[in-house]
Structures are given as structure tokens and as C-alpha cells.
Amino acid sequence: MFVQRLDLTTGQPEWVQVSAEGDADDDQTSAVSQLVHSSLYLDMLHDALRNDQYRLGLERAVRPGSTVLDIGTGTGLLALLALQCAKAGAQDNDLAARVTACESFLPMVKIARRVLAANSASKHVRVINQRSDELSVGMSPGQAAGGLDAPVDVIVTEIFDSELLGEGVLPTMRHAVANLLKPGGRVVPAGATLYCQIVQCAKLHQDFMDPADLLLRSTVQFPHDQWGKWPLRALHLDALYPQHLLPLTEPIPLFTFDFLHPPGPEGRQMQTQVPAVRSGAAHAVVFWWHLYMNDLAARAPDISTAPAWISAGDPACESSAMQQQWRDHWRTCWTPIVPAFDIDQGGMLTVSARHGDVDVYVTCVPTSTRQSGMGQHHLQFIRAAGLQGRVHAAVLSDDPGFVVRIAAQPGIDHVTLFLAAQQQRQRVHKLASMLNLEHKVTCHNESALGPNPRQAQAGQLHAAKPYITVLDIAATEKQLPWHALRLWMQAHALREQGHLPVTPFAPASGRLMAVGMCLPDLHRTCSPLTSVQGFDLSVCNAAFGVAATAGEGSSLLGPITPRLISQCGHTVQEVTDRACLLHVQFEQQPPSEAVEGSATLRWRIEDAACHGVALWMDYTRSGTST
């Protein structure tokens, strides 16, 4: 199998092949360890409400002596809870293998088995390293390691992502209910309902979208039925409310899913008209779901990903599910409306939605459209880089849309881009063609370029026009902030080969900065595990990259992860002075050896806890300007 590992030097993800049998080399072991460390299992296990509601749901569904299948067991916590319910009033000898747990990811299978052993449950819970749709009933152990002796009484699963369907709960439950569950059996959870709401939030467009997509969608006319074909994005939207986000409609129920009778693979469609409860610009559709453990008709959900403003204004949301502590493994989702449009209070909007097995799409169309003014945020970097006048820009970027944004500026005569991936080059050509910019863009296959000795000696590639080398410094939430340092090294390598001239860089320099942070919510969800629902899960700590205690005078360094500060919890505060760790001049040659830097972070808030260090890059356009 392949797992993704984050290269901490470049900030780029890379894929590493790992043996399914677990005989990995050092690189493979590092990749698997990093994948487990960066997973959200630790956060899930610290989610007390999630764990409580699953325990209550299993107590209602599992009878003494029941057989249970836990699909996607992870650490085995739900299997232990199911076993605890099945043990009530039953003889210990009757419990052998009453619970079966399946898990497709081998490292988690090993962790689950360690957890079961630590809680003296190994002989009662059988863990199978297979997907549930690979299981069947009545097969002997010699025929298949994943055979079940008989259909089970109860199926429990927690394969829900922030989008609800993204981890495949619908096809999983279709197969499991039809093939692995007894007639009259029960499933936990029983079902879920998906909701949406139209909101005004220009900041979502400005800070969380690729400006090339905004530029394209605002320039090229698309059919209305394609407006909603954007992937759902998970975000802690409470961080934007109420300063930047204004709900424009009431909550809109989209689909209800009965996991005992899941819909077919063709999915479903719906359409409804809703009035705007206030005037504003429709920038996005916000999504959340309610999860019901045992009764889909219950007045209040057991678990919900609804944003805070929903629970504050809806009397039906007074349950504990709406009094949720901050968590990271489930967030509210959103999808953009592009182009944005203005709507008056009382104006009607037509909302159409469809879902398949793993995705949800929504379109929102007003009865009369007034396109909302698009922000010019994507010009800020270009202006800061000094791209004024008639210039030729050589662009170093991993983002095919970045070159199109620069080429669209009236002061740019031509843009040259270097990309190794054919798919990225094709997207550049497609975007440029759709925006009638193909005459301004040249895209080279970086991996196919060889040395150009004549140009390398001359040191100049351009004619009389001004020339500038642009590094794409914008980092997404999935990139570490210093990824531009790799582009700097790439640019100098191309210059030495004769493919880039000796020209000014934009930006001219960068500084790696650090500050101590108080992040109580994030710290709580990343702290070492001890007892969870009465079970010892401390054996998971090493696998999840946390330790139970630190030695006297020492500190524990957790994994470096790309994360927006606004997405780190309700309470976020700087508790030290800011300090510079490294200073890089991009026009200078990159060092041939590793460079180290250090700084002392001086406390500036007494009695405040420091839970981590935030790292970021500051860039300067020239020697003095920021």
C-alpha cells in the first residue's frame, strides 16, 4: 500500500510504498509513523461526547450475549464498549469472540490488538485485517481469515468524516446490512440528517480559495447546474462568526440517511425554495450533520457538527450534542458560491442538492441575480512583488493557478513556468486557454530540461524587457510555511543550467519566525491518553507520537504539522515575544549544507501556559520593505 508522508524540509507531501505485511524499511516505517501521528485518532479518543454517545447507543442496542461487528475499529474502543454491553449478565465462557472488529489499515490493527490485550479482552474480541465488504458469513477459517460464523445481532461503526459520506458509510452499510446482519438486527448509529445554510462570508473567498478558480468562475460563464460542483471543505467556521460570517437563510434539511436501509448507489436529488431572512451577498453554502444513535425520529441529535450559531438560536438543539467542546476530527463544511450574488431580505433562492455514495453537491440559484463584487485579494502578492510595468516573469510554483493569476495582470507581458507534472502543465494550459491568456504563458517540463551551456555562460535569457523571478510563497493548510525555500533552490538550479537569467527575486528575502502559543483546546485534544470510558488506552500513546510524562527539566516535541492558527481552538493567544530563527536572501546561492538557527522566546504574559510554538515565514519585497 501507499501512505503519504510530509517532508519537513520542503513542506511537500510525498508517497511512500509500504508493505502490507508490515516488513517496512526505515523510510516506510517513518512514513507509517508520521501518518499515524498526524491522524485524528488521538483527537477522536479525547472527544468525550462522541465516546459517551456511542456507549449509550450500544447500551440500548446490545443485549447480553449479543454478537457485534465493529466496522473500522481503529483503536478498538467501540469493540470494547460493545463487549462490555454483551457481558452484562452473561457467563464469561459464553463470550468467546462475541465481538468481531475489522480494520483495513494494518498499523491500526496492531494498535487495536495491543489495546485489547491491555484490557484483557483479546479472547473475546477478534480483530480482522480486512474491509467489511471483504467479509462473508459461513466460511471456515481455512477458506478465509475474514469469515464470520453467522450473521451478527448488531453492527456498530464510526466511519464518518466532516462531510458525513466521504469515508464510504453508504456502500459499507449496504453490504453489511445485506450480508452480515441478522434479520431484525440493529445498527449503531441508526442514521443521520444532512443540513445546509446559505451565508455571507467574503473571507472564505479571500483566504480559503484558490484565486485562480475565483478568477476563472467570475470570467467564464458556467451553466447553473455546475455552480455547486466544488468539493466540500472542512473548516472551523465558528472562528469566523460573527465578525466575518452572516447567515442569510434558516437551516435547510437536505437528506436523511437510514443506515439500516441505506439508499442505492445512484443516490438521490432534491430541490427546495427558501427565503433569505436578511439581505447580503451569498458567498458560500455551509453544511453540517446530525447523528442519531438509536432513533432517527428523536427530537434532538446525539452528535452534531452544527456550527455554534445554530445551537444558539434553535430550541431543538438544546441537547448535549450541541454543547460540544472544540474538536478537530469533525468540522463544519462549506462549499463556495461563485460568482457570489446579492440577495434582498425576503428574496427567494432555489437550492438543489444531490448525493452519491461518497459525495454531496449543492447548487444555489437566486430568482434574480446581482453579482457581488469580487475581492482583489489575489492581486496583493503580485503588487507587493513589484510586478509593475511591462515585465517578463519566471514563476516557481507548485500551484498551476498561480501562473494564471500573474498572467492575467495587465503589466505582465509574458510568464514562464517550470512544472514537472504533466497533469499540472495541462491544467495551466486549460486555465490559460479558458481565460484567453495562452499567448502569455509558456510552461516547460522541468524534469525534461537539460543544461543549456551557452545560455548559462551568457547568464541572460531575456531580451530588452525587464525580467523578474517570482516565488509562490502562498501556503495552503496542507503545506508547511517554508515550502518556498525549495522553490528558491529550484530557481537557482535552473539559473545554473542556463534556463533562468540572473534577475531580481520576488520576494527578495524571507525570515522563519517563531512565537510561543497558548492553545488549550488543541493541547487537550493532543494530550496523552490514559483511561477512556474506563479502558486503558495508554498503549496508544507511543504510536500516536505522544508520551505520558516528560523528564525533569525536559520538554516534549510533538510532530510539526501545517495548521492555521485560527483553526486551533476557541482560545488562541501569543504568550512570548516573536523571534527570528533564520534569515534567507533569495538572490544568494542556497547553502550546500544544512543551516541551523535558534532564538530565545521571552515570556511576556505571566502565569500563561505555553502549549506549543507557532512557526511562519515573513517575506520582504526588497531590503527594507515588508
N, C-alpha and C positions, 0 to 999 in steps of 0.2 A: 504494500500500500504506500501512498504518498502522504506525507504530512508537511505542513508549511512551517518554516522556521524564520524568525525575524533576525536579519543580520544587524547586530547592534552597531557595527561600524558605519554601514551605509544607510541604515534605516529602511532597507528594502526587504520585502518578503522573498523567500526562496523555497523551492520544493525539494524535499529530500526523500528518497525511496527508503522505506523501512520494511524489513522482513515481517511477514505475517506471523512467523513462528517466534519472533521476538529475539532472534540472534543478531542483534544490530551491532554495528561497529560504533566507534566513538561519535562520529558525526550523526549517525542515525539516533543513537541514544540521546544526544544533545537535542536533536530536533523533537523527539518524542517528549523529552522532559520539558522543553520550552512550551510545547503545545499544551501539555497538561498544566504547567504553571500558569499559562495565560488563559486557560479555560475559565468558565464561570462556575465550576462545581463548588469552589470554596464559598463564593457569594450565595449560591443556592442553599448550601447547608447552613449558612448563617441567617437565612430567611425564616424567622420563627413562625410567621403567619402561614407561609407555604407549608411548613412541616406540620404545624398544628392542624390545618385544614385537611391535609392528607390523612393524618392519624384519625381524625373524627370521621372522615369519609370511609375509611377502611373499617372502623369500628361498626359502622352502620351496615356495611355490605358483607363483611366476612363473618361467617358463623364458626363455632368450634368445629374443628376437623375439616374445614373447607380447604379445597385446593386452589392455589392462586398462581397466576402467571404475572410476573413483573416485566414489562417490556421496556428495554432501555434502562437497565437497573443502575448504571453509573457506579456509585459507591456501595450500593446495596441497601441504602437506608429504607426505601419503601418495602423491600423484601423483608427486612427485619420487622417493620411495623405490621406487615401482613402476617408474619409468623406469630407475632405477639397476640394478634386478634384470634388466630386459629388455635393457639394454645389454650385459650380460656376454656376451662372445664374439660379439656381433652387430656388423655393419657400421653405421657412423653413418648411412649413406644409407638403411638399411633401417628406421630408427627414426622416420621422419616420422609424427607423430600416432599413435604406437603406444599412447599413453595418452590417454584421454578423461576429463575431470573435469567433473562437473556440480554446480552450486551455484545455489540459488534466490534467495539474498539478494544483490542487486546490489552493495552496498558490499564484500562479501567476494569477489565475482567480480573486482572491480577490484584488490583486495589480492592475490588469487591470481595474477593476471596480472603484477603488479609483482614478486612473489616469483619467478615463473618466469623473467622477464626478467633479474632479478639473478643467476640461476643458469644462464643461457644454455640454457634448456630450452623457450623459447617455441615453437620449431618442432617440438618433439617431443611436447608436451602441448597438447591442445586443450581450452579451458575453455568450457563452455556454460552460459548463464544460464537454466537450466530445472531443474525437478524431474526425477528419474529416471523417474517414471511418465508424463512427457510425451515421453520419448524413444522412438524406434522404429527399426527396422532396415530398411535398403534405401531410405530416402528420399533424394532428391537434395538438395543444398544449396539449390536454388531452391524446393523444396517446404517445407522446414522447416530452421530453423537447428539443430535438435537431432537431426538424423538421424545414425544410425550406419551405416557402410558394411556392416558384418557383425557378427554376434554376437561377443562378446569371450571370451577364454580365462579371465580372472579378474575377479571383482568384489571390490572392497575398499570397506569403509565403516566409518565411526565415527559412527553416529547413535544413540548410546546415552546416555540420561540416567541419573540416580541410580536411577530406577525400572526401568531397562532398556528398557521398551517405550514410554515416553512420547513419543519423537520419531518413532514410526511405523516401526520397523525391520521389523515383520512384514509389513504391506501393501507396504512398499517392496521387500522381498526376494521376496515372492510375484510381484510384477510383473517385477522384474529377472531372476529366475531363469527365469521362463516366457518372457520376450520378448527379453532382451538377452544371455543367456549361452549359449555353445555347449553342445551335449550333451557331458557329461563334463567340463565346466568346473568351476572351483573358486571358492569364496567365502572371503574372509578378513574377519572371523573365521568359523570353521566353526560355532560355536554357543555356547550359554550355558546355565547352570543357575541357577534362582532358589531361594533358601533363605529360611526364616524361623525365628524363635525367640520363645518367649513369655518376657517379662521383667517383673520388678517394678521400677517406677520412678515413684514418685509425682510426682517433679519434672517429668516430661513432661506430666502433667495440670496441674500447678500453673503452670508457666512457659511452656508452648508450646501451650496450647489456649485456645480461646475459652470462658471460664467459662459463658457463656450456653448453649453446647452441652452442657457438663457438667451444668448445672442441668436442662436440658430432658431429656437422656437419663437422668438419675437420677430424674426425676419422672414422666415419661411412659413407659409400658410399650411397648416396640417388639418386634415379632417377632424371634426369634433370627437369622433369615436377613438381617436388616438391620443387625446389630451391626457388621459389617465394612465397611459402605458409607461409609467415610471415605476421603478422598484420602490417598495416601501422602505423607509429608512427609520431605524430605531434611534430615539433621542430622548433625553430627559427634558421634556418641554416645560416642566414646571419652572425650570431655570429662566425661561423667557417670559413667564406670566407674573404679573400683569403689565410689566413695563413695555414689552415688545409684542405681546400677543393679545388679540382681542377676538373672542368667539363671535361669529356672525349668525349662527343658527343654533337651534336646540340640538341635542344629540339625536342622531338618526340611526335606528336599528337597521342593519343590513341583512345578516344571515344568522340563523340559529342552527347549530350542529348537534344532532343527537348521535353520540358515539356508539350507541347500541344499534342504530340504524343509520350509518353514515351515508351521505349522498354518493352517487356514482361518479366515475372518473370524468364524465362530461361536464360536471359542475352545474352551477345554477346562475341565473341572471335575475336582476330586479331593477325597478325604476320607480322613483317617487318624486313628488314635487314638495318643496319645503320653502317656507317664507324666511326671509332674513329678519332677525329680531333687532338688528341695528345696522346702520349704514357703515360701509367700509370697503376696503379693497380685498378681494378674495385671492389670497396667495397660496393657500395650502388646504389639504384635507387631512385631518387628524384622525387616527384610528386607535381603538383600544378594544379589549375583550373582557367579558365576564365569564368566569368559570364556575360551574355548578357541580359539586361533588356527587350528590345523590338525587337531586330533584331539579329538573330543568324548569319547573313551574314555581320554584321558590321566589319569594318576593325580593330577596337580596342575594347577590352572588357570594360565593365562598372566597374566591380570589378574583382580583381585578387589576388590570393595568391602566385603569382610567386616570387621567390627569387630576391634579388636586382641585382645579376649579369645578370639575364635575361633581365631586363628592361634597364640595362646599355649598352647592346650590340645589342638589337633588335629594329630597327627603327619602327616596327609595335607596339611597346609597349610604345609609347610616350604619351599615354593618361594619364589623371589624375589618372586612376586606378593603374598605375604603380608608381605614386608619393605618395605612401601610407605612412602615419605616422605609427610608431610602434603600433601594436595592439596584443592582446593576444588571442582573441577568435577564430581567424583563423591563422593558421601557415602553413608553408610548411611541407609536409610529406615526409617520406623516408621509405624504406624497405631494409634490408641488402642483399648482395650477399655473400653467404657462401657455399664453401670456396671462398675467393677472388681470382681473377686471373689477370695476367698481360696481357696487350694488347698493341700492337705497333700502332703507328700512321698509319692510312690507313687500319688497320685490321678491318674485318667485324664482327659485333655482330648481332645475331638474337634475337630480342626482341618479346616475345609473351605475350599477356595480355588477361584477361577475366574479366568480371564483372557480378555480380548478382544484387540482389535488394539493398543490403547494403554494398557490399564489392568489392574490386578490387585486383586482383593478377597479378603479372608480373614475368616472368622468363627472364633471360638474359644469353645467351649461346654464347661463342666465337667460331670462326671457328677452332681455335687450342688453347688449354688450357695450361697455365703455372700457377700453383697455386702460389699465392702470399704468402710470409712469414707471418705467423700469429704472432701477438704481444704476449708477455709474461706478459701482464699487470695483468692477473688473478693470477700470482704467487707472486705478490708484497706483498699482505697482508700475504700470507702464510709464505713467507720468513721473513717478519717483525715480525710475531708472534713467530719466533724462532722454527718452526717445522723442526728441523734438526735431522738426525739420525733416529733410529728405535723407533717410538713413537706410543702410542695409543691416539687418540684424541676423546674427547667427545665434540660434536658440539651442540651449541644452536643457532638455526637459524629459520627464517620463510621461507627461500628460499631452496626448496628441491635441487636445483642445487648446492648450496654452499658445501654441504657434498660431492658431487661427485667430485667437483674440488679438495677438500682436499684429498679424497681417491685416486685420480689419481697421487698424488705426490709419487715419489719412496721412500721417507723417512718415509712414513706413513704405519705402519703395519695393523692398523685397525681403523675404525671410528664408533663411536656410536652416533646415532642421536635420538632426542626425538621430535616427532611431534604428535599433537592431531588429525589433519585432515587426514582421510583415503585417500582422493584424493592426498594429498601431499606425504604420505608414498608410495602410488602406483607409483607416478612419480619418487621417489627416486629409487625404485626397478627397474623400467623400464630403467632409465638412467644408473644405475649401471650395469644392465644386458647387455645393448647395448654396453657398454664400457668394458665388461668383468671384472667388479670390484665387482660383487655381493659377492665374498668371503671376501671382505674387509669392507663390510658395514653391520651394524646391526641397524635397525630402530625400535624403541619402540613406542608404542601408549602411549603417555604421560598421556592422560586422564584415561587410564586403570591401571596405575601403582599405587599400594598401598604402604604403608610404609613397609620397609624391616628392622625390628628392629635389626636383627643380624648384617647386614652389616652396619647399622647406628652406632651401638656401636663400631664395628671394625674400621669404618672410612676409610676402604680401599676396593676397588673393583677389583683392577688390580693385576696382578702377579708381575713378576720381571721387566717387561718392563716399561720405562718412560711413564708418563701419563700427558696429558695437557687438560684443559678445554678451548674451543675456542668459543668466542662470535662473531657472524657475525655482524660486525659494518657497513657494506656497506649499505647505504640508497639509495633507489630509489627516483625519483622525486615525488612519491606519499607518501613518508614516511617522518615524521619529524625526524631530525637527532639524537634525543636521544632515538630512539626505542630500542637501545641495552641495555638501563637501565632495561627494562622489562625482557630481556633475562638474565641479571645479577640476578635479583630477582628469576627468574625461576630456574637458576642454583643452587642457594643456597637452594631453596626449595627441589630440587631433592637430594642435598647433605644431607640435614637434614633427608630425608626419607630413606637414605641409597642407593640411586641409582647412586650417583656420589662420587668419592673419594675426599679427601682434597688434591688438586693439584694446581699448578700454573695456573693462568688465562692468556689467550692471547686475547686481550691486558691486561696489568696489571692495567691500570687506564685510566680515561677519564676526560676531562675538558670541561664544557659548556662555550663557548666563545661568545662574542658579539662585534659588531662594528657598528657605525653609518654610514649610506649609503646615498649617493646622487643618487636617482633613478628617474629622471624627467619623463621618459616615463611611467614607471609603476605608478607613482604618478598621472600623468594626466589621465590615464585610470581608476583609482580608486577614483578619486575626487568626491565630492558630485554633484548631478545633479541639474540643475536649469532649464533653458529653452533649449529644444531640438527641432529643426525645428519649433520654435515658440510656442511649447506646454509646459505647466508646468508639469515637471516630478519630482519635488522636493518631492512629496508624496512617492516616491520610496526609498528615502534615508534611512529611518529607517529600511525598510525591507532588504535593501542591506548591512546594517551594517555600514553605514557612516552617519555622522552628518554634517549639513551645516556649523556650526561655532563651535569654541572652546572658552570656557570662558577665561577671562583674567588670564594669568599665568598658564593655564592648557594645557594639550595636549590630543589628541585623540588616543586611542589604537585600531588599527584595528585587524581583525582576524589573527591568526597565521596560515600560510599556507606553505606547503613544496614547495620550488621553487629553481631551480638552478639560481645562480647569473647571469650566462651567458645568461639566458632566461628572464632577467628583463628589457630589453630595449637596445637601441643603446649606451646610456651613462650610465656607472656604475662606481662609484668612492667611495672609503672609505674616510670619512671626519673626523673621530675621531681615537684616539688610540684604539687598541684592548684591551679587558679586560676579565678576567675570572670571571664568575658568580658562578660556582660550581665546586668542585673537588671531584671525586669519585675514591676510591680504590676498585677494583673489588674483591679482596681477602677478604675484610672486609664484615661483615654482612650488608645487606641493612637496612636502618633505619626503625623503626616501625611507625614513624610519618613523616609528610611532612617536608622537609628541604627547607629553603629559602636561597637565595643568592642575592647579589646586587653588583653593581660596578658603578663607575663614568666614563663616557666616555668623555675623554678630547679632546676638539676641536684641530685639527691640520691643518685645511685649512680654512683660513679666508674667509668670505663672501660666503661660500658654503652652500647650503641648505641641511638639513638632512631630508630625506623623510621617513626613516624607520630604523630599526635595524635588521641586519643580525645575525642569531644565528647558531652555528655549534658546533660539537664536535671535539676536538683534543684527540688523543689517544697515550699512551706511552706503549712500549713493556715491559719495566722494570722501575725501579725507576729513571733512568737518560736518557735512550734513547727515542727518539721521533719516 
